[in-house]
Amino acid sequence: MLLTNIRRVILVKINKIGFSITAAVMSFGMMSAASADTNSVEQPKQIEIKVASTENTVTKNDLIKKLNEVFPNKFNFLSASDFQMSRGHYYPEDKTVRYDLNFSKKVQGKDVYGYITFVGEDLEIENFDYQPANVADALFPAKISKEEAQKIAEDFIKKFPNGEQYQFDKNNSDSYSYYSNNLLTEPIRYSFSFIRTKNQVEIFDQRIHVTVLGNGEIVQFYSYPMASKSVGFDDVQKVKNKDEILEKIKENLQVQLQYQINYEYPYDKRTVELVYSPSGQFTGVHALTGQWQTESGFTQDLPKAKEIETIVPKPLAPRQEGITPDEAKNIAEKLLKVDSDEITLTIDSVEEQTDYNGREVYSISYMYNYKNGGHGTVLQIDKNTGELIDYYDIKNDVLGELGKTDNKNKITSDQALTKAINYLKEYAPSYLHEYALPINEPYADEVSGIYNFSFPRVVNGIIVSGDGIHIGIKFDGSLNSLSISHLEFENWPSTSNIISEEEALQRFKDGLGLKLQYIMQGSNDEESHYSLVYTPIFNDKGTNSFDATNGEWTSMFNEKDYPVISHPTAEQELNYLIQNNILEVKDSSFNADATITKGEALKTIVKSLTYFYDEYNIRYEEQVHPQTFENIGPDHPYYSVVEQAVSMGILNPNNQDLNTSALVTREELAVWYVRALGLEQAASHNDIYKLDIKDAKEVTYTGYVALADALELLPTENDLFKPKENVTYAELAVSTIRLAHKVYENRVNGYRYY
């Protein structure tokens, strides 16, 4: 199905130990990962448009009352003056008015915020996002189990209209993280998805998502927007025989050999493999009429599979080789020019960066300013070619706010395709010989007025799934968006010794199943009817490709099977670290009582406290500052870990070398933990500490050991700290979780990002 590529800009009280310690505050940094590109036609994000109106009869108190009905006694600590209200639409032509209620307040010295969207005459909650002041009891180990959290979510959705019609969808729950790890300093979140049913048949686009913290508190809720008026549904009693449809699909099924780019844990690791996938001529069959469902609607005749034809037969010269920042700015100004005296374009910055594909780019931040506000975003231009590689037009959104939307005649799909090719030749010519004309029909977004095209990449005459050019053309023929993902691989798999196309086709036929769903074709308010559609599924898992070499069913986002470790004292902690991609082990025979090296210990600590995206971290560190240790350069396996540990204050940058292969001792670990809490200055005054332990003479860093013991990070046993004893994986797992709790307790305003 269509994927929406949404890019979001992600915009210590210590126990008294004989004296008062004021902990230093350190800032965490969050590394964003590139979102996956696909050959599905990309739909650009919708930007919410705020409007003012004198016809608004809904008051702030109405919204507060509704909020308290859904969450009784949850927000008693807030007064009406703590809330702010706004009213708006999601796009200029949107007829549905939504009301937003938000609040931000300090509670016990920490920021609490919430954002709620109400829609319809009954002011039903469509979106809810809440950050409580203190969620310490939601950190690992969680107060409630996943099963208990699911029961809380199920009871919650019953409060909403038609809530009893929603059923748990296990296949779309437990969302993954874009990072290679989840933080120990963040609360455990259980995510659940529920899909609405009618006549015991799922309604494809009617879902509710609920997030429950590990302490049982609901903090997120989202309901997919409902149709603005009553809708019709096909009669489930009139569906054609399932076996009849199954045979029809088998008779017409075709498969295609493709390169598939896979995104594996951690997500900075991309691989490419040869797979067989259905040709994409259709997405389903109408259950009443037997018509084929395609991207552009239902049709009696099956569309023919398109031949691969590149956009241009031979390479074209780059738009402009080796451009300067000023030249990039000039290109942007011409592209972004808007014909209105009420709007002023401002280029805020032109920054030279390396993107997630390793390309040198200029990232250009800009703003459209007008009387009562403004909108801004970022576009990217390739430094070496002067070509546009990432762009989304917000001019229409701004004009819509000013009441100046343009209602030009709608061009046809074929005309839009011609426009798309011309724009690509103008803005990104050097890529075009490597990309094919669209294989699938464009997605026509009637609401936003945009045709969305996908031009798949071609390597060795084979389509690449997961790497394409996505371009949006407005119904008036203007450019709405352009995104080019061009991933590099040293070796593309060979087609020798692969499964034959005939065998692959038979495998798909043998694994074919059907799922009956209600699907609304198109997104126009006038198309308010749900059709019953049989959607093909394969291998009972929804996967639609298998490895052409070994014949195993595969997925673009490979799920990782985690080994389960047994241990007498640290079993829970070890498995939690493993399942959150903080600790990596080969299999369940792993010996957790083995001693751990400094490199692996640092890696575990860093990934416990900060989001970590290894490939991005390496590029970032190289750009920001030179390497810290002479023997730990960019090619070293622990380079990004070490540099991150330095930036967090865990490692002392004054040392010349670091032996990551050496085993870490309890005293060294104590030093790292205390530094991670920002207490190095307090710990450095050895003369004010007295260690009442039997092996005090063996301790070199008295202050660090005293604090690590007092904070119960590395407590003594039988009056022995054992400073020179090497740390085991099990000991590190337990103590790192203790550290994470202390970091959370001492964060400022609820946030602490390295």
Secondary structure, 3 states (H helix, E strand, C coil): CCCECCCCCCCCCCCCCCCCCCCCCCCCCCCCCCCCCCCCCCECCCCCEECCCCCCCCCHHHHHHHHHHHCCCCCCCCCHHHEEEEEEECCCCCCCCEEEEEEEEEECCEEEEEEEEEECCCCEEEEEEEECCCCHHHCCCCCCCHHHHHHHHHHHHCCCCCHHHEEECHHHCCCCCCCCCCCCCCCCEEEEEEEEEECCEEEEEEEEEEEEECCCCEEEEEECCCCCCCCEECCHHHCCCHHHHHHHHHHHCCEEEEEEEEEECCCCEEEEEEEEEECCCCCEEECCCCCEEECCEEECCCCCCCCCCECCCCCCCCCCCCCCHHHHHHHHHHHHCCCCCCCEEEEEEEEEEECCCCCEEEEEEEEEEECCEEEEEEEEEECCCCCEEEEECCHHHHHHHCCCCCCCCCCCHHHHHHHHHHHHHHHCHHHHHHEECCCCCCEEECCCCEEEEEEEEEECCEEEEEEEEEEEEECCCCEEEEEECCCCCCCCCCCCCCCCHHHHHHHHHHCEEEEEEEEECCCCCCCCEEEEEEEEEECCCCCCEEECCCCCEECCECCCCCCCCCCCCCHHHHHHHHHCCCCCCCCCCCCCCCECEHHHHHHHHHHHHCCCCHHHHHHHHHHHCCCCCCCCCCCCCCHHHHHHHHHCCCCCCCCCCCCCCCECEHHHHHHHHHHHCCCHHHHCCHHHCCCCCCCHHHCCCHHHHHHHHHCCCCCCECCECCCCCECEHHHHHHHHHHHHHHHHHCCECCECCC
